Amino acid sequence: MSYDRADWHYGGNFPKDLPQENGGTHIGMFLAWIIMNDLEGEEHKEDCPESLAAVRARLMTGRQFFFRECDGKFWETDLNEEGKAFAEHYYVGAERLYLKDYAQVFQDAVTLYHVADSWENYDRIARIITERFEEWKETCRPAQ
């Protein structure tokens, strides 16, 4: 199952003055958080350990990882079982909390596509994702 894809964001109201990669910034920031919290899928551990290490060392952004290793598509196979359960609740759940949190954190941006792909911005959203993850573990996490 595809959770999100950069090409879903290129049309419609996508700003003409921005590169298409900006349609994947929000996805890349979520993936960076996944990687930083060891929730990535087995396929990535086997196929691209160097890229995972680069993200963890902040030498590659989540968006760069997303386009290099995921071809601009965010699939359930990008996540381990706990990562999938959390993403299904937080990223793609009925309330789409991640996108709401992202919009709130970056409300000062011209559009959400104008958010710079930077570690500083990652740190801003990562704090919120971590809070949501902790809440989810306490109230929604499936028994293991």
C-alpha positions as CSV (number, residue, x, y, z in Angstrom):
1,M,0.0,0.0,0.0
2,S,1.3,3.4,-0.9
3,Y,0.9,6.0,1.9
4,D,2.0,9.0,0.0
5,R,3.9,9.9,-3.2
6,A,5.6,13.1,-4.3
7,D,3.9,13.0,-7.7
8,W,0.5,13.2,-6.0
9,H,1.5,16.8,-5.0
10,Y,2.9,18.2,-8.3
11,G,-0.4,19.1,-9.9
12,G,-3.3,21.4,-8.9
13,N,-2.1,24.1,-6.6
14,F,1.6,23.2,-6.6
15,P,3.6,26.4,-6.9
16,K,5.1,26.7,-10.4
17,D,8.2,28.4,-9.0
18,L,9.3,25.4,-6.9
19,P,11.1,22.2,-8.0
20,Q,9.0,19.1,-7.9
21,E,11.1,17.7,-5.1
22,N,9.4,20.1,-2.7
23,G,6.3,17.9,-3.1
24,G,8.2,15.3,-1.1
25,T,9.6,17.5,1.7
26,H,6.9,16.6,4.2
27,I,7.2,12.9,3.3
28,G,11.0,13.0,3.7
29,M,10.8,14.6,7.1
30,F,8.5,11.8,8.3
31,L,10.9,9.2,6.8
32,A,13.9,10.8,8.5
33,W,12.1,10.5,11.8
34,I,11.3,6.9,11.0
35,I,15.0,6.2,10.3
36,M,16.2,8.1,13.4
37,N,13.9,5.9,15.5
38,D,14.9,2.6,13.9
39,L,11.4,2.0,12.4
40,E,12.5,1.5,8.8
41,G,11.7,-1.6,6.9
42,E,14.0,-4.6,6.5
43,E,14.4,-3.9,2.8
44,H,16.1,-0.6,3.5
45,K,18.4,-2.2,6.1
46,E,19.5,-4.7,3.5
47,D,19.6,-2.5,0.4
48,C,20.8,0.9,1.5
49,P,22.6,0.8,4.9
50,E,24.9,3.6,3.7
51,S,22.0,5.9,3.0
52,L,20.5,5.0,6.4
53,A,23.8,5.9,8.1
54,A,24.0,9.1,6.1
55,V,20.5,10.2,7.4
56,R,21.4,9.3,10.9
57,A,24.6,11.3,10.7
58,R,22.6,14.2,9.1
59,L,24.6,14.0,5.9
60,M,21.5,13.3,3.9
61,T,18.1,14.7,4.5
62,G,15.0,12.6,4.6
63,R,13.8,14.1,1.3
64,Q,17.1,13.1,-0.3
65,F,16.7,9.6,1.0
66,F,13.1,9.5,-0.1
67,F,14.0,10.3,-3.7
68,R,17.2,8.3,-3.8
69,E,16.0,5.1,-2.1
70,C,12.2,5.2,-2.4
71,D,11.8,6.7,-5.9
72,G,9.5,9.4,-4.5
73,K,7.0,6.9,-3.1
74,F,6.3,6.1,0.5
75,W,5.1,2.5,0.8
76,E,4.3,0.3,3.8
77,T,7.5,-1.7,3.0
78,D,9.5,1.3,3.9
79,L,8.6,0.6,7.5
80,N,8.9,-2.2,10.1
81,E,5.8,-3.6,11.8
82,E,5.8,-0.9,14.6
83,G,6.5,1.8,12.0
84,K,3.6,0.6,9.9
85,A,1.2,0.6,12.8
86,F,2.2,4.1,13.8
87,A,2.1,5.5,10.3
88,E,-1.4,3.9,9.7
89,H,-2.6,5.8,12.8
90,Y,-0.7,9.0,12.5
91,Y,0.2,9.5,8.8
92,V,-2.7,8.0,6.9
93,G,-5.3,7.5,9.6
94,A,-8.8,9.1,9.2
95,E,-7.6,12.3,11.0
96,R,-4.4,12.6,9.0
97,L,-2.7,14.0,12.1
98,Y,0.7,14.2,10.6
99,L,-0.4,16.7,7.9
100,K,-2.3,18.7,10.4
101,D,0.8,18.9,12.7
102,Y,3.0,19.7,9.8
103,A,0.7,22.6,8.7
104,Q,0.6,23.9,12.3
105,V,4.4,23.8,12.8
106,F,5.0,25.5,9.4
107,Q,2.0,27.8,9.4
108,D,4.4,30.7,8.6
109,A,5.4,29.2,5.3
110,V,3.9,30.7,2.1
111,T,2.6,27.2,1.3
112,L,3.5,23.9,2.8
113,Y,5.6,23.2,-0.3
114,H,7.7,26.2,0.5
115,V,9.1,24.6,3.7
116,A,12.9,24.3,3.3
117,D,14.3,20.8,3.4
118,S,16.6,21.4,6.4
119,W,17.6,19.7,9.6
120,E,16.4,22.8,11.5
121,N,12.9,22.3,10.1
122,Y,13.2,18.6,10.7
123,D,13.9,19.2,14.3
124,R,10.8,21.4,14.6
125,I,8.5,18.7,13.3
126,A,10.4,15.8,14.9
127,R,9.5,17.0,18.4
128,I,5.8,16.8,17.5
129,I,6.1,13.4,15.8
130,T,7.9,12.1,18.9
131,E,5.1,13.4,21.2
132,R,2.5,11.8,18.9
133,F,4.5,8.5,19.0
134,E,4.6,8.5,22.8
135,E,0.9,9.2,23.0
136,W,0.2,6.4,20.5
137,K,2.4,3.9,22.4
138,E,0.4,4.7,25.6
139,T,-3.1,4.6,24.0
140,C,-3.2,3.0,20.6
141,R,-0.2,0.7,20.1
142,P,-1.2,-2.9,19.3
143,A,-0.1,-5.5,21.9
144,Q,3.2,-7.1,21.1
